[in-house]
Amino acid sequence: MKKVALDEIRNEPNPLQVHEVRKPVSKVLGTADFAMNYFELGTGESFSGGLHTHHDQEEVFYVQEGTATFEVRGEIDDETEEVEVGPDAAVRFEPGEFQQGINRGEERVVGLAIGAPGASHEWDEIESIVYCPECEEETGHGVALADGGFEMTCNECGLER
């Protein structure tokens, strides 16, 4: 057994600076079969850096306080819909389902993000939807972590940024 209090966990914000508070609970507990991160989101902050999917993990977000707005898209060509998740509610995203959670309200969002299987995802299994200047449209991009930041490569034309 291993026990930890949230105030004992070091804050590790996203390199894209999309939120100020992210505590990797599962990393401290040493889990092998799931990932869990604690978040506090101020107005305009998000759980991640953009509309993305994990092809190797399903994700569950539990919102303890506030209301998070999730942009959801099944495929790259699908339309984006929005789903609000309020206090004491949860939402699940299956592998391959694109999503992004944002705090669009005035009240702070406090919640947990849980991913499984595995204590972490494989970087080559993450895909983000962003505008590609070469393709002149939104396309899927592979994501890699390098030198403390993210590198993205267009899946259509291979443009790296």
Backbone bond lengths (Angstrom), bond angles and torsions (degrees), N, CA, C in turn:
res aa  C-N    CA-C-N  psi(-1)  N-CA   C-N-CA  omega(-1)  CA-C   N-CA-C  phi
1 M - - - 1.460 - - 1.523 109.30 -
2 K 1.317 114.64 145.29 1.457 120.53 174.33 1.519 107.65 -139.65
3 K 1.320 116.30 134.48 1.463 122.67 -178.04 1.524 108.68 -124.38
4 V 1.338 116.10 143.72 1.462 120.27 177.73 1.530 108.87 -147.90
5 A 1.314 116.27 144.34 1.468 122.02 174.03 1.527 108.12 -96.39
6 L 1.326 117.74 145.85 1.461 121.54 -178.12 1.527 112.53 -56.12
7 D 1.332 117.09 -37.04 1.468 118.60 -178.87 1.533 112.81 -71.41
8 E 1.332 117.73 -8.27 1.467 121.93 176.12 1.536 112.00 -91.95
9 I 1.327 117.50 -9.33 1.467 121.46 -176.48 1.527 109.78 -93.05
10 R 1.319 115.36 130.15 1.458 121.11 179.78 1.523 110.54 -67.94
11 N 1.313 116.33 136.99 1.454 123.02 177.92 1.533 109.46 -73.16
12 E 1.346 117.17 129.45 1.470 122.38 178.93 1.528 109.54 -131.81
13 P 1.349 117.48 80.38 1.467 120.03 -179.35 1.530 112.74 -62.93
14 N 1.317 115.81 158.44 1.456 123.94 176.78 1.529 109.51 -60.91
15 P 1.355 118.62 138.63 1.469 120.71 178.63 1.532 114.04 -58.92
16 L 1.337 117.61 -21.45 1.462 120.60 178.64 1.525 112.61 -81.17
17 Q 1.317 117.17 -0.33 1.460 123.85 178.64 1.523 112.46 56.92
18 V 1.346 116.22 44.62 1.462 121.38 179.86 1.521 112.14 -94.24
19 H 1.326 117.01 -4.30 1.455 122.92 174.12 1.521 108.97 -158.85
20 E 1.337 115.32 158.39 1.461 120.07 -179.21 1.524 112.73 -96.92
21 V 1.337 117.84 -27.87 1.470 119.60 -174.69 1.522 110.71 -121.94
22 R 1.339 115.65 115.65 1.472 124.05 173.60 1.516 107.27 -145.91
23 K 1.311 115.84 119.73 1.461 120.73 -179.30 1.532 109.28 -118.87
24 P 1.348 117.19 118.13 1.464 121.61 -177.19 1.530 112.08 -78.55
25 V 1.315 116.26 84.94 1.463 122.79 -175.87 1.523 111.30 -59.67
26 S 1.323 117.32 -48.76 1.463 120.31 -176.00 1.524 111.96 -65.81
27 K 1.316 117.77 -32.05 1.470 121.23 177.63 1.530 110.27 -62.40
28 V 1.319 116.49 -43.13 1.467 121.18 179.98 1.528 110.71 -70.17
29 L 1.336 116.69 -37.49 1.467 120.04 179.57 1.527 112.35 -77.51
30 G 1.332 117.11 -17.59 1.459 120.79 179.18 1.513 113.83 75.65
31 T 1.338 117.19 36.85 1.471 120.00 -179.83 1.523 110.72 -70.30
32 A 1.322 115.91 151.99 1.462 121.44 179.32 1.528 112.37 -111.98
33 D 1.333 117.22 -25.49 1.461 120.55 -170.45 1.524 115.19 -109.09
34 F 1.331 117.66 -4.88 1.463 119.82 175.99 1.527 109.65 -156.27
35 A 1.326 115.46 158.27 1.462 122.77 176.34 1.524 108.40 -111.92
36 M 1.334 116.61 142.52 1.459 120.35 177.09 1.522 109.18 -143.91
37 N 1.330 115.56 126.85 1.454 122.54 177.60 1.518 109.78 -124.71
38 Y 1.333 116.03 139.34 1.453 123.58 175.58 1.523 107.99 -95.40
39 F 1.335 117.02 135.80 1.459 121.97 -179.16 1.521 111.54 -129.18
40 E 1.317 115.10 148.24 1.456 123.91 164.56 1.515 105.54 -129.31
41 L 1.336 116.39 120.60 1.459 121.30 -176.87 1.520 111.20 -114.66
42 G 1.331 116.71 123.31 1.452 121.58 172.02 1.521 109.44 -79.00
43 T 1.304 117.21 174.96 1.459 122.15 178.61 1.530 110.24 -55.14
44 G 1.344 116.40 128.10 1.458 122.05 178.58 1.515 114.68 85.71
45 E 1.319 118.30 -9.32 1.464 120.67 179.97 1.530 110.53 -83.85
46 S 1.349 115.86 157.99 1.460 120.29 -178.46 1.524 110.77 -132.21
47 F 1.335 115.01 162.65 1.455 121.07 177.78 1.527 110.65 -67.88
48 S 1.331 116.87 -33.77 1.472 121.60 -176.72 1.519 109.53 -136.68
49 G 1.317 116.17 -178.17 1.452 120.94 -176.25 1.506 115.65 -87.38
50 G 1.318 119.62 4.32 1.453 120.27 179.50 1.509 112.04 160.51
51 L 1.313 115.61 -179.69 1.462 123.07 179.44 1.521 108.53 -64.82
52 H 1.338 117.30 117.59 1.462 121.42 -173.63 1.524 110.76 -150.62
53 T 1.328 115.55 168.78 1.456 121.56 173.43 1.522 109.02 -138.99
54 H 1.300 114.45 156.73 1.462 122.14 170.69 1.529 105.29 -110.73
55 H 1.304 117.27 113.76 1.458 119.92 179.58 1.522 111.65 -73.74
56 D 1.347 117.26 -15.25 1.462 121.55 -176.48 1.528 113.75 -109.69
57 Q 1.326 118.71 0.99 1.464 121.14 -178.04 1.518 111.00 -142.42
58 E 1.340 114.87 145.99 1.454 118.68 164.52 1.523 106.20 -93.86
59 E 1.328 116.99 154.86 1.453 121.03 -179.24 1.521 110.49 -128.74
60 V 1.319 114.63 141.98 1.454 122.22 173.84 1.523 107.16 -123.93
61 F 1.323 115.90 132.65 1.455 121.60 174.71 1.524 107.97 -114.11
62 Y 1.322 115.73 125.84 1.466 121.90 175.28 1.517 106.58 -109.53
63 V 1.334 116.66 122.60 1.459 121.87 179.01 1.523 108.03 -101.02
64 Q 1.315 115.58 115.42 1.463 121.35 -178.40 1.530 110.93 -86.61
65 E 1.345 116.16 -41.25 1.467 121.57 -179.33 1.519 109.06 -136.45
66 G 1.325 116.66 149.49 1.454 121.46 178.34 1.522 111.83 78.86
67 T 1.327 115.72 -169.52 1.463 121.92 178.88 1.521 109.01 -134.02
68 A 1.326 116.28 124.06 1.467 121.78 176.07 1.516 108.64 -100.60
69 T 1.323 116.80 139.84 1.449 122.50 175.14 1.519 107.76 -104.47
70 F 1.328 116.50 121.80 1.458 121.46 -179.94 1.518 109.59 -104.13
71 E 1.333 114.78 125.99 1.455 120.75 169.26 1.521 105.43 -86.25
72 V 1.340 116.69 130.81 1.461 121.82 -173.67 1.523 109.41 -130.83
73 R 1.327 115.62 136.81 1.458 121.33 177.49 1.520 107.65 -146.51
74 G 1.328 117.37 131.40 1.454 121.09 -179.63 1.513 113.08 -75.16
75 E 1.321 117.55 -45.04 1.465 123.36 -178.93 1.522 107.96 -133.46
76 I 1.314 116.57 169.11 1.461 121.20 -178.07 1.528 111.03 -60.63
77 D 1.332 118.32 -38.83 1.461 121.34 -176.78 1.529 113.50 -86.33
78 D 1.326 117.98 -7.63 1.459 121.33 179.08 1.521 110.63 -70.68
79 E 1.321 115.39 159.74 1.460 120.21 173.84 1.521 109.33 -78.60
80 T 1.314 114.95 150.27 1.461 120.71 178.31 1.518 108.71 -86.35
81 E 1.340 115.47 133.89 1.467 120.19 173.32 1.513 108.24 -116.17
82 E 1.310 116.22 162.47 1.457 121.46 179.12 1.512 110.37 -117.58
83 V 1.336 114.68 139.34 1.455 121.61 178.68 1.522 107.55 -131.09
84 E 1.328 116.75 127.28 1.461 120.32 176.75 1.521 109.32 -93.54
85 V 1.330 115.61 135.28 1.456 121.91 178.11 1.529 106.97 -123.04
86 G 1.337 114.88 112.84 1.458 120.77 -175.19 1.512 112.87 -94.30
87 P 1.315 115.67 -171.14 1.462 120.94 -176.67 1.527 112.19 -58.21
88 D 1.344 114.03 140.99 1.462 122.85 178.98 1.527 112.80 56.97
89 A 1.336 115.56 37.76 1.462 121.55 176.03 1.528 108.94 -131.75
90 A 1.316 115.56 160.80 1.462 121.08 -178.82 1.516 110.03 -136.00
91 V 1.341 115.41 157.90 1.451 122.30 176.64 1.528 107.59 -139.06
92 R 1.342 116.17 143.58 1.468 121.81 -178.92 1.523 109.54 -118.54
93 F 1.337 115.47 139.38 1.457 122.71 175.11 1.516 108.20 -122.05
94 E 1.334 115.36 128.00 1.459 118.87 -179.90 1.529 109.60 -82.49
95 P 1.343 117.70 161.04 1.458 120.12 176.91 1.531 109.99 -54.52
96 G 1.334 116.04 135.78 1.456 121.13 179.84 1.519 114.71 91.44
97 E 1.325 117.99 -9.17 1.469 121.86 178.68 1.533 108.03 -91.68
98 F 1.329 116.84 121.77 1.459 121.56 -178.05 1.528 109.56 -78.64
99 Q 1.337 115.44 139.18 1.457 120.35 -179.90 1.519 111.09 -156.41
100 Q 1.330 114.09 159.65 1.458 123.08 172.59 1.513 107.70 -155.28
101 G 1.326 117.14 127.66 1.460 122.14 178.57 1.508 111.60 -103.84
102 I 1.339 116.48 131.53 1.461 123.10 -175.03 1.530 109.61 -132.44
103 N 1.330 116.25 147.09 1.455 120.85 171.32 1.524 107.57 -93.77
104 R 1.326 116.49 104.83 1.467 121.14 179.45 1.525 111.87 -98.66
105 G 1.322 116.28 0.14 1.460 120.08 -177.80 1.519 113.08 -98.93
106 E 1.303 115.05 -177.38 1.473 122.38 179.34 1.531 111.04 -85.95
107 E 1.328 115.89 -28.81 1.471 121.09 -176.92 1.529 110.49 -83.11
108 R 1.309 116.15 142.54 1.467 122.48 178.09 1.533 109.91 -62.28
109 V 1.353 116.97 139.07 1.455 122.22 174.46 1.527 107.97 -98.19
110 V 1.311 115.67 128.19 1.463 121.78 176.38 1.520 106.76 -121.70
111 G 1.333 116.80 129.71 1.450 118.12 -178.52 1.512 113.67 -170.18
112 L 1.320 114.10 -178.39 1.457 122.95 -179.44 1.519 109.83 -122.48
113 A 1.333 115.65 143.16 1.458 122.43 170.72 1.518 106.65 -114.37
114 I 1.331 116.35 127.64 1.466 121.65 -177.19 1.522 108.12 -126.07
115 G 1.329 116.54 128.80 1.456 122.14 179.60 1.516 110.82 -124.14
116 A 1.333 116.43 142.66 1.468 121.03 178.60 1.516 108.49 -152.14
117 P 1.298 121.13 154.76 1.455 125.77 -1.66 1.531 110.88 -82.17
118 G 1.283 115.14 160.82 1.458 122.03 176.30 1.511 113.12 96.09
119 A 1.327 114.80 147.29 1.460 121.42 -179.80 1.528 111.85 -76.27
120 S 1.328 116.96 -15.04 1.457 121.22 174.56 1.522 108.06 -151.53
121 H 1.308 115.13 162.21 1.466 119.44 179.39 1.522 108.91 -95.79
122 E 1.303 115.49 161.94 1.458 121.42 174.65 1.529 107.58 -86.91
123 W 1.336 117.41 131.26 1.460 121.00 -177.51 1.515 112.11 -60.53
124 D 1.335 117.99 -33.30 1.461 118.88 -179.64 1.528 112.38 -76.46
125 E 1.328 117.56 -0.15 1.462 122.59 176.90 1.528 112.41 -104.21
126 I 1.333 116.71 6.21 1.467 121.60 177.29 1.521 108.41 -101.18
127 E 1.319 115.26 138.48 1.460 120.94 177.24 1.524 108.43 -135.56
128 S 1.335 116.77 133.02 1.463 122.07 177.67 1.516 109.53 -114.35
129 I 1.314 115.72 150.96 1.461 121.25 174.70 1.524 107.41 -103.61
130 V 1.326 116.09 115.40 1.464 121.72 177.64 1.524 108.70 -142.01
131 Y 1.315 115.29 165.30 1.465 120.88 179.10 1.521 108.98 -74.34
132 C 1.326 116.26 131.91 1.466 122.47 175.99 1.531 107.92 -105.55
133 P 1.335 118.29 118.64 1.462 119.72 179.90 1.528 113.52 -66.49
134 E 1.312 117.30 -26.60 1.463 120.79 178.42 1.533 110.84 -72.71
135 C 1.346 116.31 -45.32 1.476 121.57 179.95 1.527 112.12 -80.78
136 E 1.337 116.38 -18.37 1.458 124.47 -177.98 1.524 112.87 60.20
137 E 1.344 115.71 37.04 1.462 121.75 175.91 1.532 108.96 -163.91
138 E 1.328 115.24 168.83 1.459 119.91 174.49 1.514 109.01 -70.59
139 T 1.337 116.04 131.36 1.464 121.00 178.05 1.518 108.87 -138.51
140 G 1.320 116.07 164.38 1.446 121.12 173.55 1.520 109.87 -72.51
141 H 1.318 116.01 138.98 1.462 122.32 179.56 1.515 109.56 -127.86
142 G 1.322 116.17 135.48 1.450 121.15 169.99 1.516 109.02 -72.12
143 V 1.329 116.31 149.76 1.458 121.83 -176.47 1.523 109.31 -123.04
144 A 1.337 115.38 136.67 1.462 120.69 175.65 1.524 108.47 -137.60
145 L 1.317 116.49 146.55 1.460 122.05 176.63 1.515 107.49 -97.17
146 A 1.339 116.48 122.28 1.461 121.11 -179.56 1.520 110.08 -145.79
147 D 1.310 116.70 132.25 1.469 122.65 177.86 1.529 112.57 52.51
148 G 1.325 117.40 41.75 1.455 122.04 177.10 1.513 115.25 75.77
149 G 1.322 118.20 5.52 1.459 121.95 178.85 1.511 110.19 -136.01
150 F 1.320 116.33 -179.56 1.456 121.54 -178.68 1.521 110.46 -102.97
151 E 1.317 115.56 140.50 1.453 122.29 170.55 1.522 107.00 -112.85
152 M 1.332 116.04 139.33 1.461 120.14 -179.41 1.514 109.69 -124.42
153 T 1.337 115.20 141.93 1.462 121.78 179.16 1.524 108.87 -129.02
154 C 1.326 116.22 124.69 1.463 121.07 179.90 1.520 109.69 -64.55
155 N 1.325 116.19 128.36 1.464 121.65 179.67 1.531 112.60 -72.02
156 E 1.343 116.94 -18.01 1.466 120.96 -178.37 1.531 112.08 -88.45
157 C 1.351 117.01 -50.38 1.459 119.84 -173.22 1.526 114.38 -112.85
158 G 1.341 116.83 -11.59 1.459 120.90 178.16 1.526 114.35 85.59
159 L 1.335 119.02 5.82 1.462 121.75 178.68 1.524 109.52 -60.74
160 E 1.320 116.89 128.35 1.471 122.54 179.12 1.521 109.50 -103.19
161 R 1.338 115.43 138.79 1.468 120.17 174.88 1.501 109.82 -146.79
